């Protein structure tokens, strides 16, 4: 199992750096998908990499910014696609596959990363 060694204590130190990295990628992918979003929240979550609310607000675990690029972008695309499909339907996964045709492989590999060391 891969470990992302960024402790909870690192949250305050890295929160703004994570916000800058994540926001830049959200802006890029939102433009690619032609969607708008509400606010972006960067949190120290224990069980989720990210989420999307029905108000189009995006929430990300600050550790997302420090994952390998492909995993980071997959998580961001996943949440961006929820702006169009707030579920995990076939249509949702078709949207994800536009940038990540091998999303099932990435999804499986991402499970190997622990959220909290």
C-alpha positions as CSV (number, residue, x, y, z in Angstrom):
1,X,0.0,0.0,0.0
2,X,1.3,3.4,-1.0
3,X,1.5,6.0,1.8
4,X,1.1,9.7,1.3
5,X,3.1,10.9,4.2
6,X,1.4,14.2,4.9
7,X,0.2,14.3,8.4
8,X,-2.8,16.1,9.8
9,X,-0.3,18.6,11.3
10,X,0.7,19.6,7.8
11,X,-2.7,20.8,6.9
12,X,-2.3,24.4,8.0
13,X,1.2,24.6,6.4
14,X,0.1,23.2,3.0
15,X,-3.6,24.3,2.8
16,X,-3.0,27.3,0.6
17,X,-0.4,25.5,-1.6
18,X,-3.0,22.8,-2.1
19,X,-5.7,25.3,-2.9
20,X,-3.5,26.9,-5.6
21,X,-2.7,23.6,-7.2
22,X,-6.2,22.2,-7.1
23,X,-7.9,25.5,-8.2
24,X,-5.7,25.7,-11.3
25,X,-6.6,22.1,-12.3
26,X,-10.3,22.6,-11.5
27,X,-10.4,25.8,-13.7
28,X,-8.7,23.9,-16.5
29,X,-11.0,20.9,-16.4
30,X,-14.2,22.9,-15.8
31,X,-13.4,24.8,-19.0
32,X,-12.8,21.6,-20.9
33,X,-16.2,20.2,-19.7
34,X,-18.0,23.5,-20.1
35,X,-19.2,23.6,-16.6
36,X,-19.3,26.2,-13.8
37,X,-18.9,25.6,-10.1
38,X,-19.6,27.4,-6.8
39,X,-16.8,27.5,-4.3
40,X,-13.8,25.2,-3.8
41,X,-13.1,24.1,-0.3
42,X,-9.9,22.6,0.8
43,X,-10.2,20.4,3.9
44,X,-8.4,17.9,6.0
45,X,-10.8,15.0,5.4
46,X,-10.4,11.5,6.9
47,X,-12.4,9.4,4.5
48,X,-12.8,11.2,1.2
49,X,-10.5,12.6,-1.5
50,X,-13.3,14.9,-2.8
51,X,-17.0,15.6,-3.1
52,X,-19.4,17.7,-5.0
53,X,-22.6,19.2,-3.5
54,X,-25.9,19.8,-5.3
55,X,-25.1,23.5,-5.0
56,X,-22.1,22.9,-7.3
57,X,-19.5,23.4,-4.5
58,X,-16.4,21.3,-4.8
59,X,-14.6,19.9,-1.7
60,X,-11.1,18.4,-1.8
61,X,-8.9,16.8,0.7
62,X,-5.7,18.9,0.8
63,X,-3.7,15.7,0.2
64,X,-5.0,15.5,-3.4
65,X,-2.6,18.2,-4.4
66,X,0.4,16.0,-3.4
67,X,-0.7,12.9,-5.2
68,X,1.0,11.9,-8.5
69,X,-0.5,14.1,-11.2
70,X,-2.6,11.4,-12.8
71,X,-4.3,10.6,-9.6
72,X,-4.8,14.2,-8.6
73,X,-6.3,15.0,-12.0
74,X,-8.5,11.9,-11.9
75,X,-10.0,13.0,-8.6
76,X,-10.6,16.5,-9.9
77,X,-12.2,15.3,-13.1
78,X,-14.4,12.9,-11.1
79,X,-15.8,15.8,-9.1
80,X,-16.1,18.0,-12.1
81,X,-18.2,15.3,-13.8
82,X,-20.5,15.4,-10.8
83,X,-21.4,18.9,-11.8
84,X,-23.1,17.4,-14.9
85,X,-24.2,14.1,-13.3
86,X,-24.6,14.0,-9.5
87,X,-24.5,10.2,-9.4
88,X,-22.3,7.3,-10.6
89,X,-24.5,6.4,-13.6
90,X,-23.2,5.1,-17.0
91,X,-23.4,8.7,-18.3
92,X,-21.2,9.9,-15.4
93,X,-18.5,7.4,-16.2
94,X,-18.7,8.2,-19.9
95,X,-17.9,11.8,-18.9
96,X,-14.9,10.7,-16.8
97,X,-13.6,8.5,-19.6
98,X,-13.3,11.5,-21.9
99,X,-10.0,12.3,-20.0
100,X,-9.4,9.0,-18.3
101,X,-10.4,6.1,-20.6
102,X,-8.6,3.8,-18.2
103,X,-10.4,5.3,-15.1
104,X,-11.1,1.8,-13.6
105,X,-7.4,1.1,-13.4
106,X,-6.7,4.5,-11.8
107,X,-9.6,4.1,-9.4
108,X,-8.2,0.7,-8.3
109,X,-4.7,2.1,-7.9
110,X,-5.9,5.1,-5.9
111,X,-7.4,2.7,-3.3
112,X,-3.7,1.8,-2.5
113,X,-3.1,5.3,-1.1
114,X,-4.0,5.8,2.6
115,X,-5.7,9.0,3.4
116,X,-4.3,9.2,7.0
117,X,-0.8,7.7,7.7
